Amino acid sequence: MKIKPLDDRVLVKPVDPVEKTQSGIYLPDTAKEKSQEGLVIAVGTDEDLQSKIKEGDKVLFTKYGGTEIKIENTDHMILSRSDILAVIEG
């Protein structure tokens, strides 16, 4: 299935949170927070947004923003421009 977001929406695949703390303690799945970082899979038709965010960019988004969907048994999110806080560089 291929999904192309419309207008100022972005399709993002969330990146799994780190599984252990800086001190080396592994966290169980129940203690992990919802991911707020993701990889951009597709960008909507808004030309201004397309000039700022590209497929393959890593972005930081709001904790409770967007709509969660499954594509081929993989979690994805459709986010509005206002849900995206920053592009992560490096």
PDB file of N, CA, C and O in Angstrom:
ATOM      1  N   MET A   1       0.842  -1.168   0.000  1.00  0.00           N
ATOM      2  CA  MET A   1       0.000   0.000   0.000  1.00  0.00           C
ATOM      3  C   MET A   1       0.893   1.239   0.000  1.00  0.00           C
ATOM      4  O   MET A   1       1.862   1.315   0.756  1.00  0.00           O
ATOM      5  N   LYS A   2       0.561   2.208  -0.852  1.00  0.00           N
ATOM      6  CA  LYS A   2       1.313   3.451  -0.908  1.00  0.00           C
ATOM      7  C   LYS A   2       0.398   4.588  -0.478  1.00  0.00           C
ATOM      8  O   LYS A   2      -0.725   4.702  -0.969  1.00  0.00           O
ATOM      9  N   ILE A   3       0.869   5.425   0.432  1.00  0.00           N
ATOM     10  CA  ILE A   3       0.082   6.551   0.930  1.00  0.00           C
ATOM     11  C   ILE A   3       0.811   7.839   0.591  1.00  0.00           C
ATOM     12  O   ILE A   3       2.002   7.980   0.871  1.00  0.00           O
ATOM     13  N   LYS A   4       0.100   8.772  -0.007  1.00  0.00           N
ATOM     14  CA  LYS A   4       0.627  10.093  -0.331  1.00  0.00           C
ATOM     15  C   LYS A   4      -0.164  11.111   0.470  1.00  0.00           C
ATOM     16  O   LYS A   4      -1.347  11.315   0.197  1.00  0.00           O
ATOM     17  N   PRO A   5       0.461  11.764   1.463  1.00  0.00           N
ATOM     18  CA  PRO A   5      -0.251  12.763   2.261  1.00  0.00           C
ATOM     19  C   PRO A   5      -0.669  13.966   1.411  1.00  0.00           C
ATOM     20  O   PRO A   5      -0.033  14.275   0.404  1.00  0.00           O
ATOM     21  N   LEU A   6      -1.729  14.628   1.822  1.00  0.00           N
ATOM     22  CA  LEU A   6      -2.227  15.802   1.122  1.00  0.00           C
ATOM     23  C   LEU A   6      -1.881  17.073   1.888  1.00  0.00           C
ATOM     24  O   LEU A   6      -1.618  17.041   3.090  1.00  0.00           O
ATOM     25  N   ASP A   7      -1.885  18.183   1.173  1.00  0.00           N
ATOM     26  CA  ASP A   7      -1.687  19.518   1.742  1.00  0.00           C
ATOM     27  C   ASP A   7      -0.455  19.599   2.632  1.00  0.00           C
ATOM     28  O   ASP A   7       0.653  19.292   2.194  1.00  0.00           O
ATOM     29  N   ASP A   8      -0.649  20.016   3.895  1.00  0.00           N
ATOM     30  CA  ASP A   8       0.496  20.227   4.791  1.00  0.00           C
ATOM     31  C   ASP A   8       0.710  19.047   5.742  1.00  0.00           C
ATOM     32  O   ASP A   8       1.086  19.236   6.898  1.00  0.00           O
ATOM     33  N   ARG A   9       0.472  17.848   5.257  1.00  0.00           N
ATOM     34  CA  ARG A   9       0.628  16.647   6.087  1.00  0.00           C
ATOM     35  C   ARG A   9       1.899  15.895   5.695  1.00  0.00           C
ATOM     36  O   ARG A   9       2.374  15.992   4.563  1.00  0.00           O
ATOM     37  N   VAL A  10       2.439  15.143   6.660  1.00  0.00           N
ATOM     38  CA  VAL A  10       3.670  14.391   6.453  1.00  0.00           C
ATOM     39  C   VAL A  10       3.478  12.984   7.000  1.00  0.00           C
ATOM     40  O   VAL A  10       2.951  12.810   8.099  1.00  0.00           O
ATOM     41  N   LEU A  11       3.903  11.972   6.235  1.00  0.00           N
ATOM     42  CA  LEU A  11       3.866  10.587   6.690  1.00  0.00           C
ATOM     43  C   LEU A  11       5.216  10.270   7.325  1.00  0.00           C
ATOM     44  O   LEU A  11       6.261  10.413   6.689  1.00  0.00           O
ATOM     45  N   VAL A  12       5.183   9.836   8.588  1.00  0.00           N
ATOM     46  CA  VAL A  12       6.405   9.606   9.360  1.00  0.00           C
ATOM     47  C   VAL A  12       6.375   8.207   9.958  1.00  0.00           C
ATOM     48  O   VAL A  12       5.339   7.747  10.439  1.00  0.00           O
ATOM     49  N   LYS A  13       7.518   7.539   9.923  1.00  0.00           N
ATOM     50  CA  LYS A  13       7.682   6.248  10.603  1.00  0.00           C
ATOM     51  C   LYS A  13       8.426   6.526  11.900  1.00  0.00           C
ATOM     52  O   LYS A  13       9.602   6.888  11.868  1.00  0.00           O
ATOM     53  N   PRO A  14       7.751   6.361  13.061  1.00  0.00           N
ATOM     54  CA  PRO A  14       8.419   6.637  14.333  1.00  0.00           C
ATOM     55  C   PRO A  14       9.653   5.764  14.534  1.00  0.00           C
ATOM     56  O   PRO A  14       9.684   4.597  14.145  1.00  0.00           O
ATOM     57  N   VAL A  15      10.672   6.367  15.155  1.00  0.00           N
ATOM     58  CA  VAL A  15      11.906   5.658  15.487  1.00  0.00           C
ATOM     59  C   VAL A  15      11.755   5.140  16.903  1.00  0.00           C
ATOM     60  O   VAL A  15      11.319   5.875  17.789  1.00  0.00           O
ATOM     61  N   ASP A  16      12.109   3.881  17.130  1.00  0.00           N
ATOM     62  CA  ASP A  16      11.983   3.298  18.470  1.00  0.00           C
ATOM     63  C   ASP A  16      12.842   4.048  19.476  1.00  0.00           C
ATOM     64  O   ASP A  16      13.975   4.417  19.168  1.00  0.00           O
ATOM     65  N   PRO A  17      12.314   4.279  20.678  1.00  0.00           N
ATOM     66  CA  PRO A  17      13.112   4.936  21.717  1.00  0.00           C
ATOM     67  C   PRO A  17      14.267   4.042  22.163  1.00  0.00           C
ATOM     68  O   PRO A  17      14.247   2.829  21.955  1.00  0.00           O
ATOM     69  N   VAL A  18      15.262   4.656  22.774  1.00  0.00           N
ATOM     70  CA  VAL A  18      16.430   3.923  23.259  1.00  0.00           C
ATOM     71  C   VAL A  18      15.992   2.893  24.288  1.00  0.00           C
ATOM     72  O   VAL A  18      15.146   3.177  25.135  1.00  0.00           O
ATOM     73  N   GLU A  19      16.569   1.696  24.214  1.00  0.00           N
ATOM     74  CA  GLU A  19      16.141   0.616  25.097  1.00  0.00           C
ATOM     75  C   GLU A  19      16.913   0.545  26.407  1.00  0.00           C
ATOM     76  O   GLU A  19      16.568  -0.249  27.282  1.00  0.00           O
ATOM     77  N   LYS A  20      17.969   1.374  26.558  1.00  0.00           N
ATOM     78  CA  LYS A  20      18.656   1.380  27.841  1.00  0.00           C
ATOM     79  C   LYS A  20      19.041   2.797  28.205  1.00  0.00           C
ATOM     80  O   LYS A  20      19.234   3.645  27.333  1.00  0.00           O
ATOM     81  N   THR A  21      19.152   3.050  29.505  1.00  0.00           N
ATOM     82  CA  THR A  21      19.485   4.381  29.991  1.00  0.00           C
ATOM     83  C   THR A  21      20.975   4.632  29.831  1.00  0.00           C
ATOM     84  O   THR A  21      21.726   3.725  29.472  1.00  0.00           O
ATOM     85  N   GLN A  22      21.409   5.872  30.098  1.00  0.00           N
ATOM     86  CA  GLN A  22      22.829   6.204  30.005  1.00  0.00           C
ATOM     87  C   GLN A  22      23.664   5.406  30.986  1.00  0.00           C
ATOM     88  O   GLN A  22      24.841   5.150  30.731  1.00  0.00           O
ATOM     89  N   SER A  23      23.074   5.009  32.102  1.00  0.00           N
ATOM     90  CA  SER A  23      23.825   4.222  33.088  1.00  0.00           C
ATOM     91  C   SER A  23      23.844   2.731  32.760  1.00  0.00           C
ATOM     92  O   SER A  23      24.436   1.939  33.492  1.00  0.00           O
ATOM     93  N   GLY A  24      23.190   2.347  31.649  1.00  0.00           N
ATOM     94  CA  GLY A  24      23.248   0.956  31.211  1.00  0.00           C
ATOM     95  C   GLY A  24      22.080   0.098  31.642  1.00  0.00           C
ATOM     96  O   GLY A  24      22.113  -1.117  31.446  1.00  0.00           O
ATOM     97  N   ILE A  25      21.045   0.690  32.223  1.00  0.00           N
ATOM     98  CA  ILE A  25      19.883  -0.068  32.672  1.00  0.00           C
ATOM     99  C   ILE A  25      18.921  -0.234  31.497  1.00  0.00           C
ATOM    100  O   ILE A  25      18.529   0.748  30.866  1.00  0.00           O
ATOM    101  N   TYR A  26      18.544  -1.472  31.207  1.00  0.00           N
ATOM    102  CA  TYR A  26      17.605  -1.739  30.123  1.00  0.00           C
ATOM    103  C   TYR A  26      16.185  -1.503  30.596  1.00  0.00           C
ATOM    104  O   TYR A  26      15.822  -1.893  31.706  1.00  0.00           O
ATOM    105  N   LEU A  27      15.382  -0.868  29.762  1.00  0.00           N
ATOM    106  CA  LEU A  27      14.003  -0.549  30.108  1.00  0.00           C
ATOM    107  C   LEU A  27      13.050  -1.555  29.476  1.00  0.00           C
ATOM    108  O   LEU A  27      13.193  -1.885  28.298  1.00  0.00           O
ATOM    109  N   PRO A  28      12.077  -2.048  30.245  1.00  0.00           N
ATOM    110  CA  PRO A  28      11.070  -2.933  29.652  1.00  0.00           C
ATOM    111  C   PRO A  28      10.127  -2.135  28.759  1.00  0.00           C
ATOM    112  O   PRO A  28      10.034  -0.914  28.891  1.00  0.00           O
ATOM    113  N   ASP A  29       9.431  -2.808  27.858  1.00  0.00           N
ATOM    114  CA  ASP A  29       8.517  -2.129  26.932  1.00  0.00           C
ATOM    115  C   ASP A  29       7.482  -1.276  27.651  1.00  0.00           C
ATOM    116  O   ASP A  29       7.088  -0.227  27.143  1.00  0.00           O
ATOM    117  N   THR A  30       7.036  -1.709  28.823  1.00  0.00           N
ATOM    118  CA  THR A  30       6.002  -0.975  29.547  1.00  0.00           C
ATOM    119  C   THR A  30       6.519   0.347  30.114  1.00  0.00           C
ATOM    120  O   THR A  30       5.718   1.232  30.418  1.00  0.00           O
ATOM    121  N   ALA A  31       7.831   0.502  30.264  1.00  0.00           N
ATOM    122  CA  ALA A  31       8.397   1.727  30.835  1.00  0.00           C
ATOM    123  C   ALA A  31       8.821   2.728  29.763  1.00  0.00           C
ATOM    124  O   ALA A  31       9.187   3.859  30.081  1.00  0.00           O
ATOM    125  N   LYS A  32       8.776   2.325  28.517  1.00  0.00           N
ATOM    126  CA  LYS A  32       9.216   3.211  27.433  1.00  0.00           C
ATOM    127  C   LYS A  32       8.144   4.255  27.133  1.00  0.00           C
ATOM    128  O   LYS A  32       6.946   3.977  27.184  1.00  0.00           O
ATOM    129  N   GLU A  33       8.605   5.447  26.823  1.00  0.00           N
ATOM    130  CA  GLU A  33       7.684   6.501  26.410  1.00  0.00           C
ATOM    131  C   GLU A  33       7.440   6.392  24.912  1.00  0.00           C
ATOM    132  O   GLU A  33       8.233   5.810  24.173  1.00  0.00           O
ATOM    133  N   LYS A  34       6.332   6.961  24.490  1.00  0.00           N
ATOM    134  CA  LYS A  34       5.996   7.009  23.080  1.00  0.00           C
ATOM    135  C   LYS A  34       7.064   7.818  22.346  1.00  0.00           C
ATOM    136  O   LYS A  34       7.484   8.874  22.821  1.00  0.00           O
ATOM    137  N   SER A  35       7.494   7.328  21.206  1.00  0.00           N
ATOM    138  CA  SER A  35       8.527   8.000  20.430  1.00  0.00           C
ATOM    139  C   SER A  35       8.066   9.373  19.966  1.00  0.00           C
ATOM    140  O   SER A  35       6.899   9.562  19.623  1.00  0.00           O
ATOM    141  N   GLN A  36       8.985  10.326  19.957  1.00  0.00           N
ATOM    142  CA  GLN A  36       8.701  11.656  19.453  1.00  0.00           C
ATOM    143  C   GLN A  36       9.616  11.993  18.285  1.00  0.00           C
ATOM    144  O   GLN A  36       9.666  13.141  17.842  1.00  0.00           O
ATOM    145  N   GLU A  37      10.341  10.992  17.785  1.00  0.00           N
ATOM    146  CA  GLU A  37      11.206  11.175  16.632  1.00  0.00           C
ATOM    147  C   GLU A  37      10.777  10.200  15.555  1.00  0.00           C
ATOM    148  O   GLU A  37      10.281   9.110  15.841  1.00  0.00           O
ATOM    149  N   GLY A  38      10.976  10.612  14.306  1.00  0.00           N
ATOM    150  CA  GLY A  38      10.600   9.718  13.227  1.00  0.00           C
ATOM    151  C   GLY A  38      11.300  10.057  11.928  1.00  0.00           C
ATOM    152  O   GLY A  38      11.905  11.119  11.780  1.00  0.00           O
ATOM    153  N   LEU A  39      11.205   9.133  10.995  1.00  0.00           N
ATOM    154  CA  LEU A  39      11.791   9.263   9.676  1.00  0.00           C
ATOM    155  C   LEU A  39      10.690   9.632   8.694  1.00  0.00           C
ATOM    156  O   LEU A  39       9.658   8.963   8.641  1.00  0.00           O
ATOM    157  N   VAL A  40      10.898  10.684   7.920  1.00  0.00           N
ATOM    158  CA  VAL A  40       9.894  11.144   6.959  1.00  0.00           C
ATOM    159  C   VAL A  40       9.841  10.170   5.788  1.00  0.00           C
ATOM    160  O   VAL A  40      10.851   9.917   5.131  1.00  0.00           O
ATOM    161  N   ILE A  41       8.656   9.628   5.534  1.00  0.00           N
ATOM    162  CA  ILE A  41       8.439   8.689   4.440  1.00  0.00           C
ATOM    163  C   ILE A  41       7.884   9.420   3.217  1.00  0.00           C
ATOM    164  O   ILE A  41       8.276   9.121   2.090  1.00  0.00           O
ATOM    165  N   ALA A  42       6.972  10.377   3.430  1.00  0.00           N
ATOM    166  CA  ALA A  42       6.381  11.133   2.328  1.00  0.00           C
ATOM    167  C   ALA A  42       5.928  12.494   2.837  1.00  0.00           C
ATOM    168  O   ALA A  42       5.544  12.644   3.996  1.00  0.00           O
ATOM    169  N   VAL A  43       5.981  13.493   1.938  1.00  0.00           N
ATOM    170  CA  VAL A  43       5.577  14.851   2.273  1.00  0.00           C
ATOM    171  C   VAL A  43       4.393  15.227   1.392  1.00  0.00           C
ATOM    172  O   VAL A  43       4.353  14.869   0.215  1.00  0.00           O
ATOM    173  N   GLY A  44       3.426  15.951   1.960  1.00  0.00           N
ATOM    174  CA  GLY A  44       2.226  16.358   1.237  1.00  0.00           C
ATOM    175  C   GLY A  44       2.496  17.316   0.096  1.00  0.00           C
ATOM    176  O   GLY A  44       3.649  17.551  -0.266  1.00  0.00           O
ATOM    177  N   THR A  45       1.447  17.865  -0.467  1.00  0.00           N
ATOM    178  CA  THR A  45       1.530  18.666  -1.683  1.00  0.00           C
ATOM    179  C   THR A  45       1.850  20.140  -1.451  1.00  0.00           C
ATOM    180  O   THR A  45       2.047  20.872  -2.421  1.00  0.00           O
ATOM    181  N   ASP A  46       1.909  20.594  -0.220  1.00  0.00           N
ATOM    182  CA  ASP A  46       2.214  21.996   0.082  1.00  0.00           C
ATOM    183  C   ASP A  46       3.659  22.311  -0.324  1.00  0.00           C
ATOM    184  O   ASP A  46       4.597  21.717   0.208  1.00  0.00           O
ATOM    185  N   GLU A  47       3.835  23.241  -1.264  1.00  0.00           N
ATOM    186  CA  GLU A  47       5.172  23.532  -1.803  1.00  0.00           C
ATOM    187  C   GLU A  47       6.108  24.130  -0.761  1.00  0.00           C
ATOM    188  O   GLU A  47       7.299  23.818  -0.757  1.00  0.00           O
ATOM    189  N   ASP A  48       5.593  24.984   0.123  1.00  0.00           N
ATOM    190  CA  ASP A  48       6.431  25.571   1.169  1.00  0.00           C
ATOM    191  C   ASP A  48       6.952  24.478   2.108  1.00  0.00           C
ATOM    192  O   ASP A  48       8.120  24.487   2.498  1.00  0.00           O
ATOM    193  N   LEU A  49       6.080  23.545   2.463  1.00  0.00           N
ATOM    194  CA  LEU A  49       6.488  22.442   3.333  1.00  0.00           C
ATOM    195  C   LEU A  49       7.517  21.553   2.641  1.00  0.00           C
ATOM    196  O   LEU A  49       8.478  21.108   3.269  1.00  0.00           O
ATOM    197  N   GLN A  50       7.317  21.294   1.351  1.00  0.00           N
ATOM    198  CA  GLN A  50       8.257  20.464   0.592  1.00  0.00           C
ATOM    199  C   GLN A  50       9.651  21.092   0.523  1.00  0.00           C
ATOM    200  O   GLN A  50      10.645  20.376   0.403  1.00  0.00           O
ATOM    201  N   SER A  51       9.732  22.417   0.598  1.00  0.00           N
ATOM    202  CA  SER A  51      11.034  23.080   0.569  1.00  0.00           C
ATOM    203  C   SER A  51      11.758  22.973   1.912  1.00  0.00           C
ATOM    204  O   SER A  51      12.970  23.178   1.981  1.00  0.00           O
ATOM    205  N   LYS A  52      11.020  22.653   2.977  1.00  0.00           N
ATOM    206  CA  LYS A  52      11.609  22.579   4.315  1.00  0.00           C
ATOM    207  C   LYS A  52      11.842  21.156   4.795  1.00  0.00           C
ATOM    208  O   LYS A  52      12.787  20.903   5.542  1.00  0.00           O
ATOM    209  N   ILE A  53      10.995  20.222   4.377  1.00  0.00           N
ATOM    210  CA  ILE A  53      11.082  18.837   4.835  1.00  0.00           C
ATOM    211  C   ILE A  53      11.117  17.921   3.623  1.00  0.00           C
ATOM    212  O   ILE A  53      10.299  18.053   2.713  1.00  0.00           O
ATOM    213  N   LYS A  54      12.062  16.997   3.615  1.00  0.00           N
ATOM    214  CA  LYS A  54      12.234  16.062   2.496  1.00  0.00           C
ATOM    215  C   LYS A  54      12.096  14.627   2.989  1.00  0.00           C
ATOM    216  O   LYS A  54      12.269  14.354   4.177  1.00  0.00           O
ATOM    217  N   GLU A  55      11.786  13.717   2.081  1.00  0.00           N
ATOM    218  CA  GLU A  55      11.771  12.297   2.417  1.00  0.00           C
ATOM    219  C   GLU A  55      13.160  11.911   2.920  1.00  0.00           C
ATOM    220  O   GLU A  55      14.173  12.316   2.350  1.00  0.00           O
ATOM    221  N   GLY A  56      13.194  11.126   3.994  1.00  0.00           N
ATOM    222  CA  GLY A  56      14.463  10.699   4.574  1.00  0.00           C
ATOM    223  C   GLY A  56      14.936  11.563   5.724  1.00  0.00           C
ATOM    224  O   GLY A  56      15.841  11.163   6.455  1.00  0.00           O
ATOM    225  N   ASP A  57      14.340  12.758   5.909  1.00  0.00           N
ATOM    226  CA  ASP A  57      14.692  13.605   7.052  1.00  0.00           C
ATOM    227  C   ASP A  57      14.237  12.950   8.344  1.00  0.00           C
ATOM    228  O   ASP A  57      13.258  12.204   8.366  1.00  0.00           O
ATOM    229  N   LYS A  58      14.955  13.234   9.417  1.00  0.00           N
ATOM    230  CA  LYS A  58      14.545  12.790  10.744  1.00  0.00           C
ATOM    231  C   LYS A  58      13.934  14.003  11.438  1.00  0.00           C
ATOM    232  O   LYS A  58      14.547  15.069  11.479  1.00  0.00           O
ATOM    233  N   VAL A  59      12.725  13.845  11.986  1.00  0.00           N
ATOM    234  CA  VAL A  59      12.016  14.975  12.590  1.00  0.00           C
ATOM    235  C   VAL A  59      11.631  14.682  14.035  1.00  0.00           C
ATOM    236  O   VAL A  59      11.519  13.530  14.456  1.00  0.00           O
ATOM    237  N   LEU A  60      11.435  15.762  14.773  1.00  0.00           N
ATOM    238  CA  LEU A  60      10.940  15.711  16.145  1.00  0.00           C
ATOM    239  C   LEU A  60       9.512  16.228  16.097  1.00  0.00           C
ATOM    240  O   LEU A  60       9.260  17.284  15.517  1.00  0.00           O
ATOM    241  N   PHE A  61       8.562  15.496  16.702  1.00  0.00           N
ATOM    242  CA  PHE A  61       7.164  15.910  16.646  1.00  0.00           C
ATOM    243  C   PHE A  61       6.535  15.893  18.021  1.00  0.00           C
ATOM    244  O   PHE A  61       7.076  15.307  18.959  1.00  0.00           O
ATOM    245  N   THR A  62       5.379  16.546  18.135  1.00  0.00           N
ATOM    246  CA  THR A  62       4.707  16.650  19.429  1.00  0.00           C
ATOM    247  C   THR A  62       4.299  15.277  19.950  1.00  0.00           C
ATOM    248  O   THR A  62       4.046  14.352  19.179  1.00  0.00           O
ATOM    249  N   LYS A  63       4.244  15.168  21.244  1.00  0.00           N
ATOM    250  CA  LYS A  63       4.002  13.877  21.893  1.00  0.00           C
ATOM    251  C   LYS A  63       2.638  13.279  21.554  1.00  0.00           C
ATOM    252  O   LYS A  63       2.530  12.069  21.351  1.00  0.00           O
ATOM    253  N   TYR A  64       1.611  14.096  21.491  1.00  0.00           N
ATOM    254  CA  TYR A  64       0.271  13.565  21.264  1.00  0.00           C
ATOM    255  C   TYR A  64      -0.325  14.023  19.939  1.00  0.00           C
ATOM    256  O   TYR A  64      -1.541  13.964  19.756  1.00  0.00           O
ATOM    257  N   GLY A  65       0.510  14.474  19.020  1.00  0.00           N
ATOM    258  CA  GLY A  65       0.024  14.962  17.739  1.00  0.00           C
ATOM    259  C   GLY A  65      -0.128  13.847  16.722  1.00  0.00           C
ATOM    260  O   GLY A  65       0.357  12.733  16.919  1.00  0.00           O
ATOM    261  N   GLY A  66      -0.803  14.163  15.643  1.00  0.00           N
ATOM    262  CA  GLY A  66      -0.897  13.249  14.514  1.00  0.00           C
ATOM    263  C   GLY A  66      -1.915  12.137  14.680  1.00  0.00           C
ATOM    264  O   GLY A  66      -2.587  12.008  15.703  1.00  0.00           O
ATOM    265  N   THR A  67      -1.994  11.339  13.622  1.00  0.00           N
ATOM    266  CA  THR A  67      -2.891  10.192  13.585  1.00  0.00           C
ATOM    267  C   THR A  67      -2.074   8.937  13.344  1.00  0.00           C
ATOM    268  O   THR A  67      -1.326   8.862  12.369  1.00  0.00           O
ATOM    269  N   GLU A  68      -2.207   7.952  14.220  1.00  0.00           N
ATOM    270  CA  GLU A  68      -1.460   6.705  14.078  1.00  0.00           C
ATOM    271  C   GLU A  68      -2.152   5.795  13.078  1.00  0.00           C
ATOM    272  O   GLU A  68      -3.372   5.637  13.113  1.00  0.00           O
ATOM    273  N   ILE A  69      -1.365   5.191  12.178  1.00  0.00           N
ATOM    274  CA  ILE A  69      -1.884   4.227  11.209  1.00  0.00           C
ATOM    275  C   ILE A  69      -0.884   3.085  11.080  1.00  0.00           C
ATOM    276  O   ILE A  69       0.283   3.221  11.448  1.00  0.00           O
ATOM    277  N   LYS A  70      -1.358   1.954  10.550  1.00  0.00           N
ATOM    278  CA  LYS A  70      -0.478   0.824  10.269  1.00  0.00           C
ATOM    279  C   LYS A  70      -0.398   0.643   8.765  1.00  0.00           C
ATOM    280  O   LYS A  70      -1.418   0.619   8.076  1.00  0.00           O
ATOM    281  N   ILE A  71       0.824   0.515   8.260  1.00  0.00           N
ATOM    282  CA  ILE A  71       1.059   0.225   6.856  1.00  0.00           C
ATOM    283  C   ILE A  71       1.889  -1.045   6.815  1.00  0.00           C
ATOM    284  O   ILE A  71       3.034  -1.058   7.266  1.00  0.00           O
ATOM    285  N   GLU A  72       1.315  -2.111   6.276  1.00  0.00           N
ATOM    286  CA  GLU A  72       1.986  -3.414   6.202  1.00  0.00           C
ATOM    287  C   GLU A  72       2.557  -3.822   7.565  1.00  0.00           C
ATOM    288  O   GLU A  72       3.723  -4.197   7.679  1.00  0.00           O
ATOM    289  N   ASN A  73       1.704  -3.739   8.595  1.00  0.00           N
ATOM    290  CA  ASN A  73       2.024  -4.131   9.980  1.00  0.00           C
ATOM    291  C   ASN A  73       3.133  -3.305  10.621  1.00  0.00           C
ATOM    292  O   ASN A  73       3.757  -3.759  11.580  1.00  0.00           O
ATOM    293  N   THR A  74       3.392  -2.099  10.110  1.00  0.00           N
ATOM    294  CA  THR A  74       4.382  -1.203  10.694  1.00  0.00           C
ATOM    295  C   THR A  74       3.679   0.094  11.083  1.00  0.00           C
ATOM    296  O   THR A  74       2.900   0.648  10.308  1.00  0.00           O
ATOM    297  N   ASP A  75       3.968   0.573  12.302  1.00  0.00           N
ATOM    298  CA  ASP A  75       3.353   1.805  12.782  1.00  0.00           C
ATOM    299  C   ASP A  75       3.897   3.015  12.030  1.00  0.00           C
ATOM    300  O   ASP A  75       5.102   3.140  11.811  1.00  0.00           O
ATOM    301  N   HIS A  76       2.993   3.895  11.644  1.00  0.00           N
ATOM    302  CA  HIS A  76       3.331   5.159  11.009  1.00  0.00           C
ATOM    303  C   HIS A  76       2.428   6.228  11.606  1.00  0.00           C
ATOM    304  O   HIS A  76       1.460   5.922  12.302  1.00  0.00           O
ATOM    305  N   MET A  77       2.755   7.480  11.326  1.00  0.00           N
ATOM    306  CA  MET A  77       1.917   8.593  11.766  1.00  0.00           C
ATOM    307  C   MET A  77       1.741   9.575  10.618  1.00  0.00           C
ATOM    308  O   MET A  77       2.666   9.809   9.840  1.00  0.00           O
ATOM    309  N   ILE A  78       0.555  10.144  10.520  1.00  0.00           N
ATOM    310  CA  ILE A  78       0.327  11.251   9.613  1.00  0.00           C
ATOM    311  C   ILE A  78       0.260  12.496  10.480  1.00  0.00           C
ATOM    312  O   ILE A  78      -0.621  12.625  11.331  1.00  0.00           O
ATOM    313  N   LEU A  79       1.204  13.416  10.259  1.00  0.00           N
ATOM    314  CA  LEU A  79       1.328  14.618  11.072  1.00  0.00           C
ATOM    315  C   LEU A  79       1.003  15.857  10.258  1.00  0.00           C
ATOM    316  O   LEU A  79       1.297  15.917   9.064  1.00  0.00           O
ATOM    317  N   SER A  80       0.405  16.834  10.893  1.00  0.00           N
ATOM    318  CA  SER A  80       0.215  18.155  10.285  1.00  0.00           C
ATOM    319  C   SER A  80       1.507  18.942  10.458  1.00  0.00           C
ATOM    320  O   SER A  80       2.348  18.610  11.293  1.00  0.00           O
ATOM    321  N   ARG A  81       1.645  19.978   9.662  1.00  0.00           N
ATOM    322  CA  ARG A  81       2.824  20.843   9.772  1.00  0.00           C
ATOM    323  C   ARG A  81       3.018  21.329  11.211  1.00  0.00           C
ATOM    324  O   ARG A  81       4.148  21.395  11.695  1.00  0.00           O
ATOM    325  N   SER A  82       1.931  21.667  11.889  1.00  0.00           N
ATOM    326  CA  SER A  82       2.020  22.198  13.250  1.00  0.00           C
ATOM    327  C   SER A  82       2.459  21.147  14.275  1.00  0.00           C
ATOM    328  O   SER A  82       2.903  21.502  15.367  1.00  0.00           O
ATOM    329  N   ASP A  83       2.339  19.852  13.935  1.00  0.00           N
ATOM    330  CA  ASP A  83       2.787  18.780  14.836  1.00  0.00           C
ATOM    331  C   ASP A  83       4.299  18.575  14.787  1.00  0.00           C
ATOM    332  O   ASP A  83       4.881  17.997  15.705  1.00  0.00           O
ATOM    333  N   ILE A  84       4.935  19.053  13.710  1.00  0.00           N
ATOM    334  CA  ILE A  84       6.383  18.867  13.549  1.00  0.00           C
ATOM    335  C   ILE A  84       7.102  20.042  14.197  1.00  0.00           C
ATOM    336  O   ILE A  84       6.872  21.200  13.848  1.00  0.00           O
ATOM    337  N   LEU A  85       7.981  19.722  15.150  1.00  0.00           N
ATOM    338  CA  LEU A  85       8.674  20.763  15.905  1.00  0.00           C
ATOM    339  C   LEU A  85      10.016  21.134  15.291  1.00  0.00           C
ATOM    340  O   LEU A  85      10.410  22.300  15.329  1.00  0.00           O
ATOM    341  N   ALA A  86      10.731  20.148  14.719  1.00  0.00           N
ATOM    342  CA  ALA A  86      12.079  20.420  14.200  1.00  0.00           C
ATOM    343  C   ALA A  86      12.545  19.296  13.295  1.00  0.00           C
ATOM    344  O   ALA A  86      12.066  18.165  13.372  1.00  0.00           O
ATOM    345  N   VAL A  87      13.491  19.638  12.437  1.00  0.00           N
ATOM    346  CA  VAL A  87      14.215  18.634  11.640  1.00  0.00           C
ATOM    347  C   VAL A  87      15.514  18.376  12.390  1.00  0.00           C
ATOM    348  O   VAL A  87      16.222  19.315  12.753  1.00  0.00           O
ATOM    349  N   ILE A  88      15.829  17.102  12.622  1.00  0.00           N
ATOM    350  CA  ILE A  88      17.038  16.728  13.354  1.00  0.00           C
ATOM    351  C   ILE A  88      18.174  16.565  12.339  1.00  0.00           C
ATOM    352  O   ILE A  88      18.073  15.770  11.405  1.00  0.00           O
ATOM    353  N   GLU A  89      19.237  17.316  12.531  1.00  0.00           N
ATOM    354  CA  GLU A  89      20.386  17.256  11.621  1.00  0.00           C
ATOM    355  C   GLU A  89      21.533  16.517  12.286  1.00  0.00           C
ATOM    356  O   GLU A  89      21.735  16.606  13.497  1.00  0.00           O
ATOM    357  N   GLY A  90      22.279  15.789  11.470  1.00  0.00           N
ATOM    358  CA  GLY A  90      23.489  15.120  11.959  1.00  0.00           C
ATOM    359  C   GLY A  90      23.315  13.777  12.518  1.00  0.00           C
ATOM    360  O   GLY A  90      24.287  13.156  12.948  1.00  0.00           O
TER     361      GLY A  90
END
